Amino acid sequence: LTTPKGSTESDVRAILDRAGQQVSLTTRHTGRSDRDRPLSAFNAALAQLADDEVLSETDVLLVHRGGGVTTEGSSANVSKAEREAMRDALRTIQGQGVEVVVAIGHADARIFEPEQHKKVVGFFEATTPTAGAAWILQELSLIHISEPTRPY
């Protein structure tokens, strides 16, 4: 799930394409990119996605957006209420058996507080969109390596 504009989508796709046949990508766009309230578009799209049948065929959801998201200070464009709404939407999706990787903005734009990560299973928050995609590749390689081998 990403915004409809920018180069972030192609950067993320280039990383995930390295997995070859292991990854089948489906891209959904938020429909709009709101600079003043960037999470509002994501929250609306996540609510729609939670009711979509595509989740039954989804193992991992990567929610990403490049810069332009600030959660603290005088330039904050994300409220605590919007972050809470996103966490609720993500938990709903996780409840359907989908792991969630969130990579919105940069390291200073956290959706979950660090202490909350320990309480949320099936969730990873990356510092950038490309870091989120790279984490998915790393997890795929760990799964592949840890698969039991057949005896000769």
Summary of the structure (lengths in Angstrom):
residues: 152
radius of gyration: 15.7
end to end distance: 42.9
largest distance: 63.8
contacts: 428
relative contact order: 0.17
helix: 46%
strand: 11%
